[in-house]
Amino acid sequence: MDHPLIDLINARIEKAEADGAFDNLPGAGKPLPPCDDPEKAVMTRILKDNGAVPEFVSLSRELARLREELYETADRTERRRIIRDMSLTEARIEIARKRG
């Protein structure tokens, strides 16, 4: 079954086309970029445009931050806490990578 507004949508597209709204768009006449997962292409683009990254990437950044903090810390108690946090973060990275 078609969308209930399909006729209105098509009419608006036809009017915009007739008015030249689609003329001179960036990339006109060029092939579409390759897409590894067409079913998720829109969602992937929305996430990318809004700065979202896969979980393992953000966790890897957190791990790098913890390593820097460890390097700069002399307090033994604080170093133990940082090492514990690093270990947990490494485990979370592995889990996130396995999930995909």
DSSP file (Angstrom, degrees, kcal/mol; ACC not computed):
  #  RESIDUE AA STRUCTURE BP1 BP2  ACC     N-H-->O    O-->H-N    N-H-->O    O-->H-N    TCO  KAPPA ALPHA  PHI   PSI    X-CA   Y-CA   Z-CA
    1    1 A M              0   0    0      0, 0.0     2,-0.0     0, 0.0     0, 0.0   0.000 360.0 360.0 360.0 135.2    0.0    0.0    0.0
    2    2 A D        -     0   0    0      1,-0.1     0, 0.0     2,-0.1     0, 0.0  -0.301 360.0 -87.4 -73.2 159.4    1.3    3.4   -0.9
    3    3 A H    >   -     0   0    0      1,-0.1     3,-2.0     2,-0.1     4,-0.3  -0.415  38.3-120.8 -62.7 141.3    1.8    6.2    1.6
    4    4 A P  T 3  S+     0   0    0      0, 0.0     3,-0.3     0, 0.0     4,-0.2   0.749 113.0  45.8 -60.7 -22.7   -1.4    8.2    2.1
    5    5 A L  T 3> S+     0   0    0      1,-0.2     4,-2.8     2,-0.1     5,-0.2   0.228  77.3 112.6-102.8  14.7    0.4   11.4    1.0
    6    6 A I  H <> S+     0   0    0     -3,-2.0     4,-2.7     1,-0.2     5,-0.2   0.859  76.8  50.9 -59.2 -38.5    2.1    9.9   -2.1
    7    7 A D  H  > S+     0   0    0     -3,-0.3     4,-2.2    -4,-0.3    -1,-0.2   0.919 112.8  45.7 -66.2 -42.4    0.1   11.9   -4.6
    8    8 A L  H  > S+     0   0    0      2,-0.2     4,-2.4     1,-0.2    -2,-0.2   0.917 113.3  50.4 -64.7 -43.3    0.8   15.1   -2.8
    9    9 A I  H  X S+     0   0    0     -4,-2.8     4,-2.3     1,-0.2    -2,-0.2   0.937 112.0  46.9 -60.1 -48.4    4.5   14.2   -2.5
   10   10 A N  H  X S+     0   0    0     -4,-2.7     4,-2.6     1,-0.2    -1,-0.2   0.889 111.2  51.9 -62.6 -39.7    4.7   13.4   -6.2
   11   11 A A  H  X S+     0   0    0     -4,-2.2     4,-2.3     2,-0.2    -1,-0.2   0.912 110.5  48.1 -63.4 -42.5    2.9   16.6   -7.1
   12   12 A R  H  X S+     0   0    0     -4,-2.4     4,-2.5     2,-0.2    -2,-0.2   0.901 112.0  49.3 -65.4 -40.5    5.3   18.7   -5.0
   13   13 A I  H  X S+     0   0    0     -4,-2.3     4,-2.5     2,-0.2    -2,-0.2   0.928 111.4  49.1 -64.2 -44.6    8.3   16.9   -6.6
   14   14 A E  H  X S+     0   0    0     -4,-2.6     4,-2.4     2,-0.2    -2,-0.2   0.902 112.3  48.3 -61.6 -42.0    7.0   17.5  -10.1
   15   15 A K  H  X S+     0   0    0     -4,-2.3     4,-2.2     2,-0.2    -2,-0.2   0.920 112.2  48.4 -64.5 -44.4    6.4   21.2   -9.3
   16   16 A A  H  <>S+     0   0    0     -4,-2.5     5,-2.7     2,-0.2     4,-0.5   0.899 111.8  50.3 -63.0 -39.9    9.9   21.7   -7.9
   17   17 A E  H ><5S+     0   0    0     -4,-2.5     3,-1.0     1,-0.2    -2,-0.2   0.923 111.2  48.1 -62.5 -45.0   11.3   19.9  -10.9
   18   18 A A  H 3<5S+     0   0    0     -4,-2.4    -2,-0.2     1,-0.2    -1,-0.2   0.840 109.8  53.1 -65.1 -33.9    9.4   22.2  -13.3
   19   19 A D  T 3<5S-     0   0    0     -4,-2.2    -1,-0.2    -5,-0.2    -2,-0.2   0.518 117.9-113.2 -79.8  -5.6   10.5   25.3  -11.3
   20   20 A G  T X 5S+     0   0    0     -3,-1.0     3,-1.6    -4,-0.5    -3,-0.2   0.665  70.0 141.9  85.4  16.3   14.1   24.2  -11.6
   21   21 A A  T 3 <S+     0   0    0     -5,-2.7    -4,-0.2     1,-0.3    -5,-0.1   0.734  74.2  48.6 -63.9 -21.5   14.7   23.5   -7.9
   22   22 A F  T >  S+     0   0    0     -6,-0.4     3,-0.8    -5,-0.2    -1,-0.3   0.382  86.2 112.9-100.9   4.1   16.9   20.5   -8.8
   23   23 A D  T <  S+     0   0    0     -3,-1.6     5,-0.0     1,-0.2    -6,-0.0  -0.506  81.9   8.3 -75.6 144.8   19.0   22.2  -11.4
   24   24 A N  T 3  S+     0   0    0     -2,-0.2    -1,-0.2     1,-0.2     3,-0.1   0.797  82.6 166.1  58.8  34.5   22.7   22.8  -10.6
   25   25 A L    X   -     0   0    0     -3,-0.8     3,-2.0     1,-0.1    -1,-0.2  -0.510  49.1 -90.8 -74.3 149.3   22.7   20.6   -7.5
   26   26 A P  T 3  S+     0   0    0      0, 0.0    -1,-0.1     0, 0.0    -2,-0.0  -0.391 114.7  18.7 -60.4 134.5   26.2   19.6   -6.1
   27   27 A G  T >  S+     0   0    0      1,-0.3     3,-2.2    -2,-0.1    -2,-0.0   0.497  84.8 162.3  85.1   3.5   27.3   16.4   -7.7
   28   28 A A  T <   +     0   0    0     -3,-2.0    -1,-0.3     1,-0.3    -5,-0.0  -0.332  68.9  14.2 -59.3 134.2   24.8   16.6  -10.6
   29   29 A G  T 3  S+     0   0    0      1,-0.3    -1,-0.3    -2,-0.0    -2,-0.0   0.424 104.1 111.5  81.8  -1.3   25.8   14.2  -13.4
   30   30 A K  S <  S-     0   0    0     -3,-2.2    -1,-0.3     1,-0.1     2,-0.0  -0.750  75.4-100.3-103.1 152.8   28.3   12.4  -11.2
   31   31 A P        -     0   0    0      0, 0.0    -1,-0.1     0, 0.0     0, 0.0  -0.333  43.2-100.3 -67.3 152.6   27.8    8.8  -10.0
   32   32 A L        -     0   0    0      1,-0.1     3,-0.1     3,-0.0    -5,-0.0  -0.412  45.1 -99.5 -67.3 147.3   26.6    8.1   -6.5
   33   33 A P        -     0   0    0      0, 0.0    -1,-0.1     0, 0.0    -3,-0.0  -0.339  49.3 -89.2 -66.0 152.6   29.3    7.2   -4.0
   34   34 A P        -     0   0    0      0, 0.0     2,-0.5     0, 0.0     0, 0.0  -0.295  41.0-155.0 -62.5 147.5   29.6    3.5   -3.3
   35   35 A C        -     0   0    0      1,-0.1     6,-0.0    -3,-0.1    -3,-0.0  -0.974  14.4-167.8-131.0 118.5   27.5    2.3   -0.4
   36   36 A D  S    S+     0   0    0     -2,-0.5    -1,-0.1     1,-0.3     5,-0.0   0.844  89.1  24.5 -72.0 -34.0   28.4   -0.8    1.6
   37   37 A D    >   +     0   0    0      1,-0.1     3,-1.4     2,-0.0     4,-0.4  -0.712  64.7 178.4-135.7  82.5   25.1   -1.1    3.3
   38   38 A P  G >  S+     0   0    0      0, 0.0     3,-0.9     0, 0.0     4,-0.4   0.796  80.4  61.6 -58.9 -29.9   22.2    0.5    1.3
   39   39 A E  G 3  S+     0   0    0      1,-0.2     4,-0.2     2,-0.1     3,-0.1   0.810 115.6  31.9 -67.2 -28.0   19.6   -0.5    3.8
   40   40 A K  G <> S+     0   0    0     -3,-1.4     4,-2.8     1,-0.1    -1,-0.2   0.226  87.1 109.6-111.2  13.6   21.3    1.5    6.6
   41   41 A A  H <> S+     0   0    0     -3,-0.9     4,-2.4    -4,-0.4     5,-0.2   0.891  79.0  47.5 -60.2 -44.0   22.7    4.3    4.3
   42   42 A V  H  > S+     0   0    0     -4,-0.4     4,-2.4     2,-0.2    -1,-0.2   0.938 114.6  45.7 -65.5 -46.0   20.3    7.0    5.6
   43   43 A M  H  > S+     0   0    0      1,-0.2     4,-2.5     2,-0.2     5,-0.2   0.914 112.3  51.6 -63.3 -42.2   20.9    6.2    9.2
   44   44 A T  H  X S+     0   0    0     -4,-2.8     4,-2.6     1,-0.2    -1,-0.2   0.914 110.9  48.2 -60.5 -43.2   24.6    6.0    8.7
   45   45 A R  H  X S+     0   0    0     -4,-2.4     4,-2.9    -5,-0.2    -2,-0.2   0.913 110.7  50.4 -65.3 -42.9   24.6    9.4    7.0
   46   46 A I  H  X S+     0   0    0     -4,-2.4     4,-1.2     2,-0.2     6,-0.2   0.932 113.3  46.1 -60.4 -46.3   22.5   11.0    9.8
   47   47 A L  H  <>S+     0   0    0     -4,-2.5     5,-2.7     1,-0.2     3,-0.3   0.925 114.5  47.4 -62.7 -44.8   24.9    9.6   12.5
   48   48 A K  H ><5S+     0   0    0     -4,-2.6     3,-1.6     1,-0.2    -2,-0.2   0.916 109.6  52.7 -64.1 -43.5   28.0   10.7   10.5
   49   49 A D  H 3<5S+     0   0    0     -4,-2.9    -1,-0.2     1,-0.3    -2,-0.2   0.748 110.9  48.9 -64.4 -23.3   26.6   14.2    9.9
   50   50 A N  T 3<5S-     0   0    0     -4,-1.2    -1,-0.3    -3,-0.3    -2,-0.2   0.243 119.7-106.7-102.9  12.3   25.9   14.6   13.6
   51   51 A G  T < 5 +     0   0    0     -3,-1.6    -3,-0.2     1,-0.2     2,-0.2   0.614  64.3 154.4  79.3  12.4   29.4   13.5   14.7
   52   52 A A      < -     0   0    0     -5,-2.7    -1,-0.2    -6,-0.2    -2,-0.1  -0.484  20.4-170.6 -73.8 144.9   28.3   10.1   16.1
   53   53 A V        -     0   0    0     -2,-0.2     5,-0.1     1,-0.0    -5,-0.0  -0.916  33.6 -84.1-130.2 158.3   31.0    7.4   16.1
   54   54 A P    >>  -     0   0    0      0, 0.0     4,-1.8     0, 0.0     3,-0.9  -0.254  44.5-112.3 -58.2 151.9   30.9    3.6   16.7
   55   55 A E  H 3> S+     0   0    0      1,-0.3     4,-2.5     2,-0.2     5,-0.2   0.882 116.1  56.0 -56.5 -42.1   31.0    2.7   20.4
   56   56 A F  H 3> S+     0   0    0      1,-0.2     4,-1.9     2,-0.2    -1,-0.3   0.809 105.4  53.8 -65.7 -26.1   34.4    1.2   20.2
   57   57 A V  H <> S+     0   0    0     -3,-0.9     4,-2.0     2,-0.2    -1,-0.2   0.939 110.3  44.6 -70.3 -47.1   35.8    4.4   18.7
   58   58 A S  H  X S+     0   0    0     -4,-1.8     4,-1.9     1,-0.2    -2,-0.2   0.878 114.6  50.2 -65.5 -35.4   34.5    6.5   21.6
   59   59 A L  H  X S+     0   0    0     -4,-2.5     4,-2.5    -5,-0.2    -1,-0.2   0.878 107.6  53.6 -68.2 -36.7   35.8    3.9   24.1
   60   60 A S  H  X S+     0   0    0     -4,-1.9     4,-2.1    -5,-0.2    -2,-0.2   0.887 108.2  50.3 -64.1 -37.8   39.2    3.9   22.4
   61   61 A R  H  X S+     0   0    0     -4,-2.0     4,-2.1     2,-0.2    -1,-0.2   0.898 109.8  50.5 -65.1 -40.1   39.3    7.7   22.8
   62   62 A E  H  X S+     0   0    0     -4,-1.9     4,-2.4     2,-0.2    -2,-0.2   0.907 108.8  52.0 -63.5 -41.5   38.5    7.2   26.5
   63   63 A L  H  X S+     0   0    0     -4,-2.5     4,-2.4     1,-0.2    -2,-0.2   0.903 108.6  50.5 -61.7 -41.9   41.2    4.7   26.8
   64   64 A A  H  X S+     0   0    0     -4,-2.1     4,-2.1     2,-0.2    -1,-0.2   0.899 110.0  50.8 -62.7 -40.2   43.7    7.1   25.3
   65   65 A R  H  X S+     0   0    0     -4,-2.1     4,-2.4     1,-0.2    -2,-0.2   0.911 110.1  49.6 -62.9 -42.6   42.6    9.8   27.7
   66   66 A L  H  X S+     0   0    0     -4,-2.4     4,-2.7     2,-0.2    -2,-0.2   0.886 108.4  53.0 -64.6 -39.3   43.1    7.4   30.6
   67   67 A R  H  X S+     0   0    0     -4,-2.4     4,-2.3     2,-0.2    -1,-0.2   0.914 110.1  48.0 -62.0 -42.0   46.6    6.5   29.4
   68   68 A E  H  X S+     0   0    0     -4,-2.1     4,-1.6     2,-0.2    -2,-0.2   0.913 111.7  50.0 -63.7 -42.6   47.5   10.2   29.4
   69   69 A E  H  X S+     0   0    0     -4,-2.4     4,-0.7     1,-0.2    -2,-0.2   0.905 110.1  50.5 -62.5 -42.0   46.0   10.6   32.8
   70   70 A L  H >< S+     0   0    0     -4,-2.7     3,-0.9     1,-0.2    -1,-0.2   0.912 108.1  52.9 -61.3 -43.2   48.0    7.6   34.1
   71   71 A Y  H 3< S+     0   0    0     -4,-2.3    -1,-0.2     1,-0.2    -2,-0.2   0.842 113.3  43.8 -60.6 -34.9   51.2    9.1   32.6
   72   72 A E  H 3< S+     0   0    0     -4,-1.6     2,-0.4    -5,-0.1    -1,-0.2   0.496  98.3  88.5 -91.2  -4.7   50.6   12.4   34.4
   73   73 A T    <<  +     0   0    0     -3,-0.9    -4,-0.0    -4,-0.7     0, 0.0  -0.816  39.7 173.4-105.3 132.9   49.6   11.0   37.8
   74   74 A A        +     0   0    0     -2,-0.4     2,-0.3     5,-0.0    -1,-0.1   0.646  50.3 105.9-104.1 -21.9   52.0   10.1   40.6
   75   75 A D     >  -     0   0    0      1,-0.1     4,-2.5     2,-0.1     5,-0.2  -0.445  62.3-148.6 -65.8 122.6   49.5    9.3   43.3
   76   76 A R  H  > S+     0   0    0     -2,-0.3     4,-2.2     1,-0.2     5,-0.2   0.884  95.5  50.1 -63.0 -41.1   49.5    5.5   43.8
   77   77 A T  H  > S+     0   0    0      1,-0.2     4,-1.9     2,-0.2    -1,-0.2   0.924 113.3  46.2 -64.0 -43.7   45.8    5.3   44.8
   78   78 A E  H  > S+     0   0    0      1,-0.2     4,-2.5     2,-0.2    -2,-0.2   0.884 110.4  53.6 -66.2 -38.5   44.8    7.3   41.8
   79   79 A R  H  X S+     0   0    0     -4,-2.5     4,-2.6     2,-0.2    -1,-0.2   0.891 107.2  51.9 -62.9 -39.6   47.0    5.3   39.5
   80   80 A R  H  X S+     0   0    0     -4,-2.2     4,-2.3     2,-0.2    -1,-0.2   0.917 110.5  48.5 -61.9 -43.1   45.3    2.1   40.7
   81   81 A R  H  X S+     0   0    0     -4,-1.9     4,-2.6     2,-0.2    -2,-0.2   0.923 112.3  48.3 -62.7 -44.3   41.9    3.6   39.9
   82   82 A I  H  X S+     0   0    0     -4,-2.5     4,-2.6     2,-0.2    -2,-0.2   0.911 111.1  50.0 -63.9 -42.9   43.0    4.6   36.5
   83   83 A I  H  X S+     0   0    0     -4,-2.6     4,-2.3     2,-0.2    -1,-0.2   0.902 111.2  49.5 -63.0 -41.0   44.5    1.2   35.7
   84   84 A R  H  X S+     0   0    0     -4,-2.3     4,-2.3     2,-0.2    -2,-0.2   0.932 111.9  48.3 -61.6 -45.7   41.2   -0.4   36.9
   85   85 A D  H  X S+     0   0    0     -4,-2.6     4,-2.4     1,-0.2    -2,-0.2   0.876 110.5  52.2 -62.7 -37.5   39.3    2.0   34.6
   86   86 A M  H  X S+     0   0    0     -4,-2.6     4,-2.6     2,-0.2    -1,-0.2   0.918 108.5  50.2 -63.8 -43.0   41.6    1.2   31.7
   87   87 A S  H  X S+     0   0    0     -4,-2.3     4,-2.0     1,-0.2    -2,-0.2   0.919 112.4  46.6 -62.5 -44.0   41.1   -2.5   32.2
   88   88 A L  H  X S+     0   0    0     -4,-2.3     4,-2.3     2,-0.2    -1,-0.2   0.896 112.2  50.9 -64.6 -39.9   37.3   -2.1   32.2
   89   89 A T  H  X S+     0   0    0     -4,-2.4     4,-2.2     2,-0.2    -2,-0.2   0.902 108.1  52.1 -66.1 -40.6   37.4    0.2   29.1
   90   90 A E  H  X S+     0   0    0     -4,-2.6     4,-2.0     2,-0.2    -1,-0.2   0.903 110.2  49.2 -61.1 -40.9   39.6   -2.4   27.2
   91   91 A A  H  X S+     0   0    0     -4,-2.0     4,-2.1     1,-0.2    -2,-0.2   0.907 110.3  50.5 -65.0 -40.9   37.0   -5.1   28.0
   92   92 A R  H  X S+     0   0    0     -4,-2.3     4,-2.6     1,-0.2    -2,-0.2   0.861 107.4  54.8 -65.0 -35.4   34.2   -2.8   26.8
   93   93 A I  H  X S+     0   0    0     -4,-2.2     4,-2.5     2,-0.2    -1,-0.2   0.933 108.1  48.4 -62.6 -46.0   36.1   -2.1   23.6
   94   94 A E  H  X S+     0   0    0     -4,-2.0     4,-2.0     1,-0.2    -2,-0.2   0.911 112.4  48.4 -61.8 -42.2   36.4   -5.9   22.9
   95   95 A I  H  X S+     0   0    0     -4,-2.1     4,-1.7     1,-0.2    -1,-0.2   0.927 112.0  49.2 -62.6 -44.9   32.7   -6.4   23.6
   96   96 A A  H  X S+     0   0    0     -4,-2.6     4,-1.2     1,-0.2    -2,-0.2   0.883 110.0  51.5 -63.6 -38.3   31.7   -3.4   21.3
   97   97 A R  H  < S+     0   0    0     -4,-2.5    -1,-0.2     1,-0.2    -2,-0.2   0.882 108.6  50.9 -65.9 -38.2   34.0   -4.7   18.5
   98   98 A K  H  < S+     0   0    0     -4,-2.0    -1,-0.2     1,-0.2    -2,-0.2   0.844 106.8  54.5 -69.1 -32.6   32.3   -8.2   18.7
   99   99 A R  H  <        0   0    0     -4,-1.7    -1,-0.2    -5,-0.2    -2,-0.2   0.783 360.0 360.0 -70.5 -26.2   28.9   -6.6   18.5
  100  100 A G     <        0   0    0     -4,-1.2    -3,-0.2    -5,-0.2    -2,-0.1   0.446 360.0 360.0  95.2 360.0   29.9   -4.8   15.3
